[in-house]
């Protein structure tokens, strides 16, 4: 009898429904986690608060929503048959197509029988005597699980702004991160959009084409690069398919962000002004996130970064005809790329439309929402509908909504009150058998999420198998290892320009949230090697315990 089975038996005696693993969330992380754990023959239950799979792509249905990683790369690699059979229609897949892909995966691998939809996990409490978790769901049921895996996603907790009078608005209010499932038609309406982050940059051109008038309220300008989106040809798809093994290997091992691309061989100041501008022009015409990979030191050296930022600011001035509007749209308070760079289709050109107004709220903010207007800078802007493009409580927000209680009654929210602390972004000390997929302290949002999701799921699966084969019931991150990892994450971050921006990477978009750089910036290849080395050394930095020695930690070394 395995250690997992023996723990299950104890809980069955107590009358609890028991699983080897409970997974929270049925997005791309949760679905692949379920698939892999099934391969170990374990009993798994996935709880999903929505009524369908897809996670981020289930909730974010706003106009113009699409992925900023090219579709042929933003896809699973664990099944070659899946890679070969699925036809992406465009270079950058739109939200409906990504959601269709997620549903295809769920059906192809028969995942739905082990997913319970329309159900939140409200609480998880660790039982130190049994080395199991007691999990309470929103339907009032309680079950036991040896392991809990948080596949809650990094950008899944929509942030509702605290604006005076918001509840008094008489028109429809929409949040880009929680969009209705039925189509929204803004034809003939005066629409206000609050925010100019990625979701606004994607949705503003689409809304502007419908609305009688669109007013965009901007606090902070963002850098955005043209997507140059286009239909994929059969030749382009087949070129990727025939080279998938090497493309995937390079993305995992050689690319800092997990996106296969041409790597630069020089710094921005190694070229003269004319040659440098020509290189930027080539990347601008190519479009996409790889613009900041024109040179190898844009994220590291402010002088190099300035050359790229100035190029984009010049482009904005070329595109936007009104000089005052162009100046407002030119970011000047953070290095380019230190916030996740945006990818757009005609965003800046939209401000040339006669029915679009840009309102600067950087100094005074929005004073008040009135029944039929937004008041800003002492003026009322009449609107019929309001779109909140105010982002997410990123990285930790969805985890914080669950009451997670670890050793000695300490909650995860208490432990993370001054910022999230993890070992490798996978576990946190004091919370045994609790895994996090793409958690803070891992590359996560600084990478192609699918690459990072697959790496984490594979590592967790291997770890659970290791424990089962050796009779261990619990694994926990050691405090010393966690402290060293947190220090390393911060040390690496501050070798770059990223911490200079008040970004959601730092939690800066949430009032009162501690300012700490949450993702690991060392690159997915280096991070993968660190994780592999930890596992190869018997899960160094973790402690394991077996049922036969409940109080004695079998420390890995």
C-alpha positions as semicolon CSV with decimal commas, in nm:
position;residue;x (nm);y (nm);z (nm)
1;X;0,000;0,000;0,000
2;X;0,142;0,340;-0,097
3;X;0,173;0,626;0,144
4;X;-0,093;0,812;-0,049
5;X;-0,336;0,520;-0,018
6;X;-0,273;0,482;0,354
7;X;-0,353;0,848;0,414
8;X;-0,668;0,811;0,205
9;X;-0,776;0,524;0,425
10;X;-0,749;0,734;0,741
11;X;-0,970;1,001;0,592
12;X;-1,226;0,755;0,461
13;X;-1,271;0,631;0,817
14;X;-1,365;0,986;0,908
15;X;-1,633;0,983;0,639
16;X;-1,465;1,236;0,411
17;X;-1,454;1,210;0,035
18;X;-1,082;1,171;-0,031
19;X;-0,858;1,249;-0,327
20;X;-0,488;1,215;-0,378
21;X;-0,481;1,565;-0,528
22;X;-0,721;1,860;-0,538
23;X;-0,642;2,111;-0,813
24;X;-0,782;2,464;-0,796
25;X;-0,857;2,606;-1,142
26;X;-0,922;2,457;-1,486
27;X;-0,717;2,689;-1,701
28;X;-0,415;2,570;-1,899
29;X;-0,227;2,487;-1,578
30;X;-0,510;2,295;-1,411
31;X;-0,597;2,095;-1,723
32;X;-0,241;1,981;-1,785
33;X;-0,194;1,905;-1,413
34;X;-0,500;1,680;-1,423
35;X;-0,376;1,503;-1,735
36;X;-0,031;1,437;-1,587
37;X;-0,154;1,320;-1,245
38;X;-0,395;1,079;-1,411
39;X;-0,088;0,928;-1,574
40;X;0,035;0,836;-1,226
41;X;-0,293;0,661;-1,153
42;X;-0,389;0,911;-0,883
43;X;-0,737;1,028;-0,792
44;X;-0,771;1,395;-0,882
45;X;-1,050;1,650;-0,851
46;X;-1,035;1,991;-1,018
47;X;-1,256;2,276;-0,894
48;X;-1,329;2,563;-1,129
49;X;-1,532;2,871;-1,038
50;X;-1,642;2,932;-1,398
51;X;-1,874;2,708;-1,596
52;X;-1,606;2,612;-1,848
53;X;-1,235;2,551;-1,896
54;X;-0,983;2,808;-2,019
55;X;-0,902;3,021;-1,715
56;X;-0,783;3,364;-1,830
57;X;-0,933;3,299;-2,172
58;X;-1,268;3,205;-2,021
59;X;-1,301;3,535;-1,831
60;X;-1,131;3,786;-2,061
61;X;-1,380;3,818;-2,348
62;X;-1,347;4,193;-2,403
63;X;-1,346;4,331;-2,760
64;X;-1,014;4,271;-2,934
65;X;-0,880;4,028;-2,672
66;X;-0,601;3,814;-2,809
67;X;-0,274;3,662;-2,695
68;X;0,048;3,863;-2,722
69;X;0,253;3,545;-2,781
70;X;0,230;3,399;-3,131
71;X;-0,031;3,124;-3,149
72;X;0,201;2,850;-3,275
73;X;0,406;2,899;-2,958
74;X;0,120;2,970;-2,716
75;X;0,010;2,608;-2,722
76;X;0,078;2,282;-2,542
77;X;0,383;2,079;-2,642
78;X;0,316;1,764;-2,435
79;X;0,130;1,589;-2,719
80;X;0,281;1,591;-3,066
81;X;-0,050;1,471;-3,208
82;X;-0,219;1,778;-3,059
83;X;0,051;2,005;-3,202
84;X;0,014;1,856;-3,547
85;X;-0,364;1,844;-3,568
86;X;-0,468;2,187;-3,439
87;X;-0,481;2,466;-3,699
88;X;-0,434;2,818;-3,564
89;X;-0,593;3,072;-3,797
90;X;-0,385;3,382;-3,718
91;X;-0,037;3,483;-3,608
92;X;-0,189;3,605;-3,279
93;X;-0,488;3,398;-3,177
94;X;-0,804;3,585;-3,070
95;X;-0,969;3,496;-2,740
96;X;-1,256;3,291;-2,890
97;X;-1,007;3,070;-3,075
98;X;-0,790;3,015;-2,766
99;X;-1,101;2,922;-2,569
100;X;-1,202;2,683;-2,846
101;X;-0,855;2,527;-2,824
102;X;-0,888;2,487;-2,446
103;X;-1,222;2,311;-2,494
104;X;-1,072;2,092;-2,764
105;X;-0,797;1,985;-2,523
106;X;-1,052;1,913;-2,248
107;X;-1,252;1,694;-2,484
108;X;-0,960;1,526;-2,659
109;X;-0,812;1,409;-2,327
110;X;-1,152;1,351;-2,162
111;X;-1,076;1,587;-1,874
112;X;-1,428;1,707;-1,789
113;X;-1,536;1,407;-1,575
114;X;-1,278;1,509;-1,312
115;X;-1,360;1,883;-1,318
116;X;-1,637;2,033;-1,107
117;X;-1,749;2,364;-1,257
118;X;-1,926;2,658;-1,093
119;X;-1,744;2,575;-0,770
120;X;-1,494;2,784;-0,575
121;X;-1,247;2,650;-0,323
122;X;-1,315;2,871;-0,020
123;X;-1,084;2,714;0,236
124;X;-0,799;2,464;0,269
125;X;-0,673;2,364;0,616
126;X;-0,370;2,143;0,673
127;X;-0,412;1,855;0,920
128;X;-0,071;1,809;1,079
129;X;-0,159;1,470;1,229
130;X;-0,279;1,314;0,905
131;X;-0,054;1,514;0,668
132;X;-0,358;1,594;0,455
133;X;-0,558;1,898;0,353
134;X;-0,922;1,955;0,440
135;X;-1,074;2,143;0,147
136;X;-1,406;2,331;0,166
137;X;-1,587;2,433;-0,153
138;X;-1,854;2,692;-0,223
139;X;-2,125;2,424;-0,244
140;X;-2,069;2,355;0,128
141;X;-1,885;2,026;0,084
142;X;-1,563;1,922;0,254
143;X;-1,313;1,670;0,121
144;X;-0,965;1,552;0,212
145;X;-0,661;1,555;-0,016
146;X;-0,300;1,461;0,028
147;X;-0,189;1,740;-0,205
148;X;-0,344;2,068;-0,314
149;X;-0,224;2,235;-0,634
150;X;-0,309;2,601;-0,690
151;X;-0,359;2,648;-1,063
152;X;-0,536;2,978;-1,000
153;X;-0,348;3,178;-1,262
154;X;-0,147;3,499;-1,243
155;X;-0,399;3,727;-1,414
156;X;-0,736;3,594;-1,302
157;X;-0,848;3,821;-1,017
158;X;-1,003;4,128;-1,180
159;X;-0,934;4,448;-0,987
160;X;-1,239;4,666;-0,928
161;X;-1,128;5,025;-0,869
162;X;-1,242;5,215;-0,564
163;X;-1,387;5,525;-0,731
164;X;-1,632;5,754;-0,560
165;X;-1,984;5,723;-0,699
166;X;-1,922;5,415;-0,913
167;X;-2,236;5,245;-0,779
168;X;-2,446;5,548;-0,877
169;X;-2,376;5,515;-1,250
170;X;-2,701;5,442;-1,435
171;X;-2,551;5,287;-1,747
172;X;-2,387;4,948;-1,797
173;X;-2,048;4,893;-1,629
174;X;-1,810;4,632;-1,773
175;X;-1,473;4,505;-1,652
176;X;-1,239;4,373;-1,920
177;X;-1,136;4,087;-1,691
178;X;-1,496;3,977;-1,625
179;X;-1,672;4,042;-1,956
180;X;-2,025;3,917;-2,034
181;X;-2,053;3,596;-2,233
182;X;-2,303;3,749;-2,472
183;X;-2,185;4,007;-2,731
184;X;-2,179;4,372;-2,622
185;X;-2,269;4,628;-2,889
186;X;-2,165;4,988;-2,825
187;X;-2,319;5,123;-3,146
188;X;-2,452;5,473;-3,094
189;X;-2,331;5,494;-2,734
190;X;-2,097;5,734;-2,558
191;X;-1,843;5,506;-2,392
192;X;-1,582;5,576;-2,128
193;X;-1,277;5,351;-2,083
194;X;-1,077;5,384;-1,762
195;X;-0,722;5,253;-1,800
196;X;-0,463;5,224;-2,076
197;X;-0,298;4,891;-2,002
198;X;-0,295;4,588;-2,229
199;X;-0,670;4,515;-2,223
200;X;-0,753;4,879;-2,301
201;X;-0,492;4,895;-2,575
202;X;-0,654;4,592;-2,739
203;X;-1,016;4,697;-2,686
204;X;-1,004;5,074;-2,753
205;X;-0,972;5,045;-3,135
206;X;-1,265;4,801;-3,150
207;X;-1,490;5,006;-2,921
208;X;-1,401;5,328;-3,105
209;X;-1,523;5,174;-3,432
210;X;-1,866;5,117;-3,273
211;X;-1,924;5,400;-3,027
212;X;-2,069;5,738;-3,119
213;X;-1,795;5,877;-2,895
214;X;-1,518;5,717;-2,689
215;X;-1,345;5,889;-2,399
216;X;-1,028;5,722;-2,273
217;X;-0,912;5,813;-1,922
218;X;-0,536;5,762;-1,891
219;X;-0,330;5,772;-1,574
220;X;-0,012;5,617;-1,712
221;X;0,092;5,589;-2,076
222;X;0,224;5,251;-2,189
223;X;0,463;5,144;-2,462
224;X;0,292;4,941;-2,732
225;X;0,431;4,776;-3,046
226;X;0,224;4,690;-3,355
227;X;0,121;4,326;-3,362
228;X;0,126;4,304;-3,742
229;X;-0,133;4,032;-3,702
230;X;-0,225;3,835;-4,015
231;X;-0,378;3,502;-4,114
232;X;-0,139;3,207;-4,091
233;X;-0,071;3,033;-4,421
234;X;-0,049;2,653;-4,446
235;X;0,319;2,698;-4,531
236;X;0,382;2,893;-4,210
237;X;0,199;2,636;-3,998
238;X;0,383;2,346;-4,159
239;X;0,721;2,516;-4,116
240;X;0,655;2,535;-3,743
241;X;0,523;2,179;-3,722
242;X;0,820;2,027;-3,900
243;X;1,060;2,208;-3,663
244;X;0,861;2,182;-3,341
245;X;1,113;1,966;-3,147
246;X;1,396;2,214;-3,196
247;X;1,172;2,522;-3,156
248;X;1,037;2,389;-2,826
249;X;1,385;2,294;-2,701
250;X;1,526;2,637;-2,773
251;X;1,224;2,810;-2,619
252;X;1,266;2,609;-2,297
253;X;1,644;2,614;-2,269
254;X;1,786;2,914;-2,454
255;X;1,523;3,189;-2,453
256;X;1,493;3,407;-2,145
257;X;1,118;3,451;-2,196
258;X;1,033;3,109;-2,337
259;X;0,955;3,252;-2,682
260;X;1,155;3,114;-2,974
261;X;1,313;3,409;-3,151
262;X;1,630;3,540;-3,306
263;X;1,871;3,634;-3,028
264;X;2,065;3,963;-3,051
265;X;2,443;3,951;-3,067
266;X;2,517;4,306;-2,956
267;X;2,419;4,597;-2,734
268;X;2,229;4,904;-2,850
269;X;2,532;5,133;-2,818
270;X;2,751;4,901;-3,027
271;X;2,581;5,034;-3,343
272;X;2,589;5,383;-3,484
273;X;2,270;5,590;-3,479
274;X;2,170;5,512;-3,840
275;X;2,227;5,139;-3,813
276;X;2,052;5,125;-3,475
277;X;1,748;5,306;-3,611
278;X;1,738;5,070;-3,910
279;X;1,737;4,770;-3,674
280;X;1,456;4,918;-3,467
281;X;1,263;4,994;-3,784
282;X;1,295;4,634;-3,898
283;X;1,166;4,506;-3,563
284;X;0,883;4,762;-3,560
285;X;0,771;4,644;-3,903
286;X;0,794;4,282;-3,792
287;X;0,589;4,367;-3,483
288;X;0,532;4,183;-3,159
289;X;0,692;4,137;-2,817
290;X;1,036;4,066;-2,961
291;X;1,092;4,438;-3,029
292;X;1,285;4,466;-2,700
293;X;1,511;4,182;-2,815
294;X;1,656;4,402;-3,089
295;X;1,959;4,438;-2,862
296;X;2,081;4,230;-2,569
297;X;2,109;4,508;-2,309
298;X;1,779;4,698;-2,337
299;X;1,657;4,553;-2,007
300;X;1,990;4,610;-1,833
301;X;2,137;4,944;-1,935
302;X;1,943;5,272;-1,911
303;X;2,135;5,440;-2,194
304;X;2,063;5,144;-2,422
305;X;1,702;5,138;-2,308
306;X;1,664;5,508;-2,387
307;X;1,746;5,446;-2,753
308;X;1,458;5,198;-2,783
309;X;1,218;5,412;-2,580
310;X;1,299;5,721;-2,786
311;X;1,237;5,528;-3,108
312;X;0,889;5,425;-2,992
313;X;0,810;5,774;-2,864
314;X;0,909;5,911;-3,208
315;X;0,678;5,657;-3,372
316;X;0,388;5,770;-3,152
317;X;0,455;6,131;-3,258
318;X;0,455;6,024;-3,624
319;X;0,125;5,833;-3,592
320;X;-0,081;6,065;-3,370
321;X;-0,161;6,389;-3,553
322;X;-0,247;6,608;-3,253
323;X;0,083;6,699;-3,082
324;X;-0,074;6,737;-2,738
325;X;-0,242;6,397;-2,757
326;X;0,077;6,240;-2,888
327;X;0,273;6,381;-2,596
328;X;0,023;6,237;-2,347
329;X;0,053;5,895;-2,513
330;X;0,433;5,895;-2,497
331;X;0,547;5,708;-2,182
332;X;0,814;5,894;-1,989
333;X;0,805;5,750;-1,637
334;X;0,949;5,400;-1,687
335;X;1,205;5,222;-1,905
336;X;1,058;5,043;-2,206
337;X;0,994;4,678;-2,124
338;X;1,003;4,727;-1,747
339;X;0,626;4,694;-1,762
340;X;0,503;4,416;-1,987
341;X;0,520;4,573;-2,329
342;X;0,185;4,583;-2,509
343;X;0,105;4,460;-2,859
344;X;-0,167;4,637;-3,054
345;X;-0,357;4,681;-3,376
346;X;-0,403;5,052;-3,460
347;X;-0,410;5,169;-3,097
348;X;-0,224;5,497;-3,146
349;X;-0,397;5,567;-3,480
350;X;-0,734;5,537;-3,304
351;X;-0,667;5,872;-3,135
352;X;-0,681;6,036;-3,480
353;X;-1,051;5,951;-3,501
354;X;-1,285;6,248;-3,452
355;X;-1,499;6,045;-3,208
356;X;-1,213;5,966;-2,964
357;X;-1,095;6,185;-2,675
358;X;-0,797;6,119;-2,446
359;X;-0,826;6,258;-2,092
360;X;-0,515;6,281;-1,872
361;X;-0,593;6,185;-1,510
362;X;-0,235;6,144;-1,389
363;X;-0,235;6,443;-1,157
364;X;-0,587;6,442;-1,015
365;X;-0,729;6,102;-1,095
366;X;-1,100;6,052;-1,147
367;X;-1,285;6,270;-0,900
368;X;-1,621;6,097;-0,917
369;X;-1,851;5,878;-1,122
370;X;-2,189;6,043;-1,163
371;X;-2,516;5,884;-1,284
372;X;-2,436;5,967;-1,648
373;X;-2,082;6,105;-1,646
374;X;-1,723;6,067;-1,535
375;X;-1,586;6,374;-1,359
376;X;-1,213;6,433;-1,406
377;X;-0,995;6,745;-1,395
378;X;-1,297;6,951;-1,296
379;X;-1,501;6,853;-1,601
380;X;-1,793;6,613;-1,658
381;X;-1,760;6,371;-1,951
382;X;-2,106;6,242;-2,041
383;X;-2,117;5,867;-2,108
384;X;-2,376;5,594;-2,157
385;X;-2,153;5,293;-2,078
386;X;-1,836;5,250;-1,873
387;X;-1,553;5,004;-1,934
388;X;-1,311;4,938;-1,647
389;X;-0,978;4,830;-1,795
390;X;-0,820;4,843;-1,450
391;X;-0,628;4,518;-1,457
392;X;-0,576;4,249;-1,197
393;X;-0,449;4,184;-0,849
394;X;-0,173;3,992;-1,024
395;X;0,027;3,688;-0,911
396;X;-0,124;3,663;-0,562
397;X;-0,480;3,796;-0,587
398;X;-0,656;3,469;-0,668
399;X;-0,460;3,280;-0,403
400;X;-0,545;3,545;-0,143
401;X;-0,918;3,486;-0,196
402;X;-0,883;3,134;-0,051
403;X;-0,853;3,090;0,325
404;X;-0,541;2,871;0,329
405;X;-0,435;2,758;0,676
406;X;-0,102;2,582;0,720
407;X;0,101;2,468;1,020
408;X;0,012;2,607;1,364
409;X;-0,301;2,777;1,233
410;X;-0,106;3,033;1,032
411;X;-0,278;3,152;0,716
412;X;-0,104;3,211;0,387
413;X;-0,240;3,566;0,379
414;X;-0,072;3,630;0,715
415;X;0,257;3,491;0,591
416;X;0,241;3,691;0,268
417;X;0,122;4,015;0,432
418;X;0,450;4,187;0,349
419;X;0,488;4,021;0,011
420;X;0,481;3,664;-0,123
421;X;0,758;3,428;-0,014
422;X;0,817;3,097;-0,191
423;X;1,089;2,849;-0,269
424;X;1,127;2,833;-0,647
425;X;0,776;2,976;-0,684
426;X;0,653;2,620;-0,628
427;X;0,597;2,591;-0,252
428;X;0,599;2,809;0,058
429;X;0,739;2,710;0,398
430;X;0,479;2,619;0,658
431;X;0,233;2,482;0,400
432;X;0,324;2,118;0,329
433;X;0,192;1,943;0,016
434;X;0,068;2,275;-0,125
435;X;0,204;2,339;-0,473
436;X;0,166;2,655;-0,680
437;X;0,176;2,659;-1,060
438;X;0,366;2,965;-1,192
439;X;0,364;3,125;-0,850
440;X;0,554;3,435;-0,738
441;X;0,925;3,366;-0,741
442;X;0,909;3,184;-1,076
443;X;0,936;3,326;-1,432
444;X;0,556;3,306;-1,483
445;X;0,434;3,637;-1,630
446;X;0,780;3,725;-1,765
447;X;0,757;3,427;-1,997
448;X;0,546;3,241;-2,246
449;X;0,300;3,112;-1,986
450;X;0,248;2,776;-2,155
451;X;0,621;2,700;-2,139
452;X;0,630;2,787;-1,768
453;X;0,307;2,600;-1,694
454;X;0,434;2,280;-1,855
455;X;0,765;2,301;-1,671
456;X;0,594;2,344;-1,333
457;X;0,338;2,070;-1,393
458;X;0,608;1,826;-1,504
459;X;0,820;1,910;-1,196
460;X;0,526;1,871;-0,955
461;X;0,424;1,541;-1,115
462;X;0,777;1,405;-1,086
463;X;0,793;1,519;-0,722
464;X;0,465;1,349;-0,630
465;X;0,584;1,028;-0,800
466;X;0,915;1,048;-0,612
467;X;0,728;1,078;-0,282
468;X;0,494;0,791;-0,360
469;X;0,774;0,559;-0,468
470;X;0,969;0,626;-0,146
471;X;0,680;0,626;0,100
472;X;0,678;0,997;0,183
473;X;0,348;1,158;0,284
474;X;0,448;1,523;0,302
475;X;0,693;1,766;0,146
476;X;0,763;2,116;0,267
477;X;0,997;2,396;0,167
478;X;1,264;2,468;0,427
479;X;1,276;2,821;0,565
480;X;1,647;2,859;0,492
481;X;1,600;2,755;0,128
482;X;1,303;2,987;0,092
483;X;1,491;3,282;0,242
484;X;1,783;3,226;0,004
485;X;1,551;3,199;-0,296
486;X;1,361;3,519;-0,210
487;X;1,693;3,700;-0,172
488;X;1,812;3,560;-0,506
489;X;1,491;3,664;-0,687
490;X;1,532;4,019;-0,560
491;X;1,904;4,031;-0,628
492;X;1,854;3,925;-0,990
493;X;1,564;4,169;-1,036
494;X;1,776;4,462;-0,924
495;X;2,043;4,388;-1,183
496;X;1,781;4,498;-1,439
497;X;1,570;4,808;-1,501
498;X;1,242;4,634;-1,413
499;X;1,209;4,755;-1,052
500;X;1,224;5,116;-1,176
501;X;0,862;5,089;-1,295
502;X;0,555;5,107;-1,073
503;X;0,417;4,796;-1,239
504;X;0,187;4,513;-1,141
505;X;0,503;4,301;-1,131
506;X;0,570;4,502;-0,814
507;X;0,207;4,503;-0,697
508;X;0,204;4,880;-0,753
509;X;-0,144;4,882;-0,910
510;X;-0,310;4,766;-0,585
511;X;-0,336;5,026;-0,306
512;X;-0,168;4,899;0,011
513;X;-0,010;4,595;-0,157
514;X;0,356;4,546;-0,057
515;X;0,606;4,657;-0,322
516;X;0,811;4,351;-0,402
517;X;0,924;4,226;-0,742
518;X;0,725;3,904;-0,770
519;X;0,837;3,710;-1,080
520;X;1,183;3,557;-1,131
521;X;1,370;3,747;-1,400
522;X;1,664;3,510;-1,441
523;X;1,508;3,348;-1,748
524;X;1,319;3,025;-1,808
525;X;1,625;2,830;-1,918
526;X;1,831;2,914;-1,610
527;X;1,529;2,861;-1,386
528;X;1,452;2,521;-1,540
529;X;1,809;2,410;-1,473
530;X;1,787;2,524;-1,110
531;X;1,464;2,326;-1,062
532;X;1,612;2,020;-1,231
533;X;1,923;2,038;-1,013
534;X;1,712;2,064;-0,696
535;X;1,520;1,749;-0,797
536;X;1,837;1,563;-0,899
537;X;1,980;1,624;-0,552
538;X;1,686;1,453;-0,384
539;X;1,477;1,773;-0,370
540;X;1,738;1,985;-0,203
541;X;1,588;2,259;0,013
542;X;1,274;2,058;0,083
543;X;1,197;1,836;0,381
544;X;0,994;1,518;0,347
545;X;0,814;1,312;0,609
546;X;0,667;0,960;0,604
547;X;0,372;0,813;0,790
548;X;0,607;0,589;0,991
549;X;0,795;0,891;1,130
550;X;0,530;1,167;1,157
551;X;0,737;1,400;1,372
552;X;1,075;1,341;1,214
553;X;1,149;1,545;0,904
554;X;1,334;1,337;0,646
555;X;1,539;1,630;0,525
556;X;1,646;1,628;0,162
557;X;2,000;1,733;0,105
